[in-house]
Amino acid sequence: MLATRVLQKEGAFYFIAYKAADLLDRVSFSSRYYFEGEQIEADERGDDEVAKFIAGIEKSEKSFQRLLNRRKIRQIVNFYETAVSQPLIPGTILLFTDETLRFRRSESSESVGFLSEPDGKYLIIDGQHRLAALHFFRQKHPEQIDRIEVPCVLFDGKSADFATEMFVIINSTHTRINKSHLVDLYERVSWETPEKKFAAKLVNLLYEEADSPLRYRINRLGGRSRQEKWILQSEVFNEVFKVVQRNRRFFDERFGMRADRAYGLLRDYLKGVRDVMDAVWGDNDKFMFTRDVTLKALFRVFADLIRERKIIQGWEDERSPKIFASVVKPWAELSREFRAEGFYERFPAKGQVERVRRIHTRLGQNLNR
């Protein structure tokens, strides 16, 4: 196929005008799978052809793509059908293959030449909704598909993490996907700071590990989740990242900035809190203790305790939630303060930031040190 090669530093990529029918036969749609098998019912419910197409898309933990939105696909199909003089796909579709393709330049140009095609299918870095809509447009208007070319940028010969990085770069400066989705990918991005990767991995462990008090209670899907959640993943990440930033040396010296090693400390702290506050833990209809506003305060108390050398030494000697349970034991007497009824009057504030600070102060004043 005819392609234009673009060289940038040590890298190269290609511009291609792909025949729509050929491209649709060569791409693979995928979406990120979330551990507990969460499904976004609002986008998959129904018996129409779009819903069936979305339901059949491969879902993988290794994928970085968000799930397709049925309404958005229908809107794009409608645009394809009504557009006449306007270009259907004016922006480029970003494609990726881990195969190294062969480029044979033409006699007249070093940049323009002929590029081989991969044996496997392309991964779509950006443009899944536009191509999904094109798939349905082809079904409805097969006589028009041969008159459509799709502008594409193709990256080849890199690892799968390269595609993930491209996805994060494209989406991190926009509001096109929720922040929790990006947090879920931070640890796979080479240019992110060690502190961000460390914090992101800690949050993922809190979500997925069987012994975590927050297992499956962290909302990775934003408002689209259909299961009971306590706090957004992005909010947990923000708090954990602050803890890591302020105690970078501690985590480096004690755990070598390895999240799998540091996880036990944070897990045992939360277990200790859960043991003491068992009467109100998880009962979010009557109490606010495991609501987002209080969970944020809990992470801030954790940061305070890290600086208490005696407490940390005690945990390192015993490696048990009992160490933290003894520290937060006075909180049991505060349980009634976290009743949902009257909670906002007991912790008055102009907004969540101030309320978290008030709860943090209240809890911090009632510790056995």
C-alpha positions in Angstrom: 0.0 0.0 0.0 1.1 3.6 -0.7 2.3 5.4 2.4 4.2 8.5 3.5 6.9 7.8 6.1 7.5 10.5 8.8 10.8 10.4 10.7 11.0 12.0 14.2 14.2 11.5 16.2 14.7 7.7 16.3 11.1 6.9 15.5 9.1 6.6 12.4 5.4 6.3 11.5 3.3 6.4 8.4 0.4 8.3 6.8 -2.0 6.1 4.8 -5.2 6.8 2.9 -6.9 3.4 3.6 -9.9 2.2 1.5 -12.7 1.9 4.1 -13.6 -1.6 3.3 -10.0 -2.8 3.5 -9.4 -1.1 6.8 -12.6 -2.5 8.4 -11.4 -6.0 7.6 -8.0 -5.3 9.1 -8.8 -3.8 12.5 -9.6 -5.4 15.8 -12.0 -3.8 18.3 -11.3 -4.3 22.0 -12.1 -2.8 25.4 -10.6 -2.9 28.9 -11.9 -5.6 31.2 -12.4 -4.8 34.8 -11.6 -7.5 37.3 -14.9 -8.3 38.9 -16.6 -8.6 35.5 -18.2 -5.2 35.7 -20.4 -4.5 32.7 -21.7 -1.1 31.7 -25.3 -2.1 31.2 -26.5 1.3 29.9 -24.3 0.8 26.8 -25.0 -2.9 26.2 -28.6 -3.3 27.0 -30.9 -4.0 24.1 -31.3 -6.3 21.1 -30.4 -3.9 18.3 -27.4 -4.5 16.1 -25.2 -1.9 17.7 -25.7 -3.4 21.2 -24.9 -6.9 19.9 -21.8 -5.6 18.2 -20.6 -4.0 21.4 -21.4 -7.1 23.5 -19.3 -9.2 21.2 -16.1 -7.0 21.4 -13.1 -8.7 22.9 -12.5 -7.6 26.5 -9.1 -7.9 28.0 -7.2 -6.7 31.1 -4.3 -5.8 28.7 -6.5 -3.5 26.6 -6.5 0.2 27.3 -9.7 1.2 25.4 -12.9 2.4 27.0 -16.0 0.5 26.2 -17.9 1.7 23.2 -20.9 3.9 23.6 -24.0 2.8 21.6 -25.5 6.3 21.5 -22.3 7.8 20.2 -22.0 5.2 17.5 -25.5 5.9 16.3 -24.8 9.6 16.2 -21.8 9.2 14.1 -23.6 6.8 11.7 -26.3 9.5 11.3 -23.6 12.0 10.5 -22.1 9.7 7.9 -25.5 9.3 6.3 -26.3 13.1 6.2 -22.9 14.5 5.3 -22.5 15.3 1.6 -19.8 17.8 0.9 -18.2 17.6 4.4 -15.5 15.0 4.9 -16.9 12.0 6.9 -13.6 11.4 8.8 -11.5 14.6 8.7 -9.2 13.5 11.5 -6.8 10.6 11.4 -7.4 7.2 12.9 -4.4 6.0 14.9 -3.5 2.4 14.3 -0.8 0.1 15.8 0.8 -3.2 15.1 3.6 -4.8 17.0 4.9 -6.3 13.7 7.7 -4.5 11.9 6.5 -3.6 8.4 8.7 -3.2 5.4 8.9 0.2 3.7 10.2 0.5 0.1 10.6 4.1 -0.9 9.7 5.2 -4.4 12.3 6.3 -6.9 11.1 9.9 -6.7 10.9 10.4 -2.9 12.6 9.2 0.3 9.4 9.8 2.2 6.8 8.3 -0.1 6.8 4.6 -0.9 5.2 1.3 -0.5 4.5 -0.3 2.9 3.8 -4.0 3.6 0.7 -5.0 5.6 0.8 -7.0 8.8 -0.2 -10.6 9.1 -2.4 -9.8 12.1 -5.0 -7.1 12.7 -4.4 -3.5 13.7 -5.1 -2.3 17.2 -7.0 1.0 17.2 -5.3 3.6 19.4 -7.8 6.3 18.6 -10.9 6.2 16.5 -12.8 3.1 17.7 -16.2 4.9 17.7 -15.6 6.3 14.2 -14.7 2.9 12.7 -17.5 1.1 14.5 -19.9 3.6 13.0 -18.3 3.1 9.6 -18.9 -0.7 10.1 -22.6 0.0 10.3 -22.6 2.5 7.6 -21.1 -0.2 5.3 -23.9 -2.6 6.2 -26.6 0.0 5.4 -24.9 1.6 2.4 -22.6 -1.0 0.7 -22.8 0.8 -2.6 -21.1 3.9 -1.1 -18.3 2.3 0.9 -15.9 2.1 -2.1 -16.0 5.9 -2.4 -14.7 6.4 1.1 -11.0 6.6 2.2 -9.9 6.9 5.8 -6.9 8.9 6.8 -4.7 6.9 9.1 -1.5 7.2 11.1 0.2 3.8 11.6 2.8 2.9 14.2 4.6 -0.4 13.9 7.3 -2.5 15.5 6.7 -1.4 19.1 5.6 -3.1 22.3 1.9 -3.0 23.4 2.9 -0.5 26.1 3.8 1.9 23.4 0.1 1.9 22.2 -1.0 2.4 25.8 1.3 5.4 26.2 -0.1 6.9 23.0 -3.7 6.4 24.3 -2.8 8.2 27.6 -1.0 11.0 25.8 -4.0 11.6 23.6 -6.6 11.5 26.3 -4.9 12.9 29.4 -5.2 16.5 28.2 -8.9 16.2 27.4 -12.1 15.2 29.3 -13.0 12.5 26.9 -12.5 9.6 29.4 -12.8 9.6 33.1 -9.7 10.2 35.3 -10.1 6.7 36.9 -9.5 5.1 33.5 -6.2 6.9 33.1 -5.1 6.1 36.7 -5.7 2.5 35.8 -3.0 2.8 33.1 -0.4 5.0 34.8 1.8 2.0 35.9 2.2 0.9 32.2 3.4 4.4 31.0 7.1 4.8 30.8 7.2 8.6 31.1 5.2 8.9 34.3 7.0 9.6 37.5 8.0 6.7 39.8 5.7 8.2 42.5 2.7 8.2 40.2 3.3 4.6 39.1 3.8 3.5 42.7 0.6 5.2 43.8 -1.4 3.8 40.9 -0.2 0.3 41.6 -1.1 0.6 45.3 -4.6 1.7 44.3 -5.0 -1.2 41.9 -3.9 -3.6 44.6 -6.5 -2.1 47.0 -9.1 -2.7 44.3 -8.2 -6.3 43.3 -6.5 -8.1 46.2 -8.7 -10.5 48.1 -7.5 -9.3 51.5 -8.1 -5.6 50.8 -10.9 -3.9 52.9 -11.7 -1.8 49.8 -11.8 -4.7 47.3 -14.3 -3.9 44.5 -15.5 -0.9 46.4 -13.3 1.5 44.4 -15.2 2.9 41.4 -13.1 2.5 38.2 -16.0 3.3 35.8 -17.2 6.7 37.1 -21.0 7.2 37.1 -21.5 4.4 34.7 -20.9 1.6 37.2 -24.0 -0.4 38.2 -22.5 -1.8 41.4 -22.3 -0.4 44.9 -19.1 1.7 45.2 -17.7 3.9 47.9 -15.2 6.1 46.2 -13.9 7.0 42.8 -10.5 5.5 41.8 -9.2 8.9 40.9 -10.0 10.2 44.4 -8.2 7.3 46.0 -5.3 7.9 43.7 -5.1 11.6 44.6 -4.9 10.8 48.3 -2.4 7.9 48.0 -0.3 10.0 45.6 -0.1 12.8 48.3 0.9 10.2 50.9 3.7 8.9 48.6 4.9 12.4 47.6 5.2 13.5 51.2 6.9 10.3 52.4 8.9 9.4 49.3 12.1 8.7 51.3 10.2 6.4 53.7 8.7 4.3 50.9 12.0 4.2 49.1 14.0 3.1 52.2 11.5 0.6 53.5 10.0 -0.8 50.4 12.3 0.1 47.5 9.4 2.0 45.9 7.7 -1.4 45.3 4.0 -1.2 45.6 3.6 -5.0 46.2 5.8 -4.6 49.3 4.2 -1.5 50.6 0.7 -2.7 50.1 0.7 -4.7 53.3 1.3 -1.6 55.4 -1.7 0.3 53.9 -3.9 -2.9 53.9 -3.2 -3.5 57.6 -3.9 0.1 58.5 -7.3 -0.2 56.7 -8.0 -3.6 58.3 -7.2 -2.2 61.8 -9.7 0.7 61.1 -12.3 -1.7 59.9 -11.9 -3.9 63.0 -12.4 -1.0 65.3 -15.3 0.5 63.3 -16.9 -2.8 62.4 -20.3 -1.5 63.6 -20.4 1.2 61.0 -18.0 -0.1 58.3 -19.8 -0.6 55.0 -23.3 0.4 56.3 -23.6 3.4 54.0 -27.4 3.7 54.3 -27.1 4.6 58.0 -23.5 5.8 58.4 -21.0 7.9 56.4 -17.8 6.2 57.6 -17.1 4.4 54.3 -18.3 7.3 52.1 -15.8 9.1 50.0 -15.5 12.1 52.3 -14.4 10.0 55.3 -12.3 7.6 53.3 -10.2 10.6 52.1 -9.7 11.6 55.7 -8.6 8.0 56.6 -5.8 8.2 54.0 -4.7 11.5 55.5 -4.5 10.0 59.0 -2.5 7.2 57.5 0.0 9.8 56.2 0.2 11.2 59.7 0.9 7.8 61.2 3.8 7.1 58.8 5.7 9.9 60.6 5.1 8.2 63.9 8.3 6.1 64.1 7.1 4.0 67.1 3.9 2.9 65.3 5.7 2.0 62.1 8.4 0.1 64.1 5.7 -1.8 65.9 4.1 -2.8 62.6 7.4 -3.9 61.1 8.0 -6.1 64.1 4.6 -7.7 64.1 3.1 -7.1 60.6 -0.4 -7.1 61.9 -3.5 -4.9 61.7 -3.6 -5.1 65.5 -0.9 -2.4 65.7 -3.2 0.1 63.9 -6.3 -1.1 65.7 -4.8 -0.2 69.0 -3.9 3.2 67.7 -7.4 4.0 66.3 -9.3 2.3 69.1 -10.7 5.6 70.5 -12.6 6.0 67.2 -15.2 3.4 68.3 -16.6 6.0 70.7 -17.0 8.4 67.7 -19.2 6.0 65.7 -22.4 7.9 66.3 -20.9 11.0 64.9 -20.8 9.3 61.5 -24.5 8.6 61.4 -25.9 9.7 58.0 -28.7 11.6 59.7 -27.3 15.0 60.8 -23.8 14.2 59.5 -23.4 17.4 57.5 -24.5 19.4 60.6 -21.9 17.7 62.8 -19.2 18.4 60.2 -20.3 21.7 58.7 -18.3 23.0 55.7 -18.7 25.0 52.6 -17.6 22.1 50.5 -16.0 18.7 50.4 -12.4 19.9 50.8 -13.2 21.7 54.1 -15.3 18.7 55.3 -12.5 16.2 54.7 -10.2 18.5 56.6 -12.7 18.7 59.5 -13.1 14.9 59.7 -9.3 14.4 59.4 -8.8 16.8 62.3 -11.5 15.0 64.4 -10.0 11.6 63.8 -6.4 12.8 64.3 -7.3 14.2 67.8 -8.6 10.8 68.9 -5.6 8.4 68.5 -3.6 6.3 71.0 0.0 7.4 70.3 
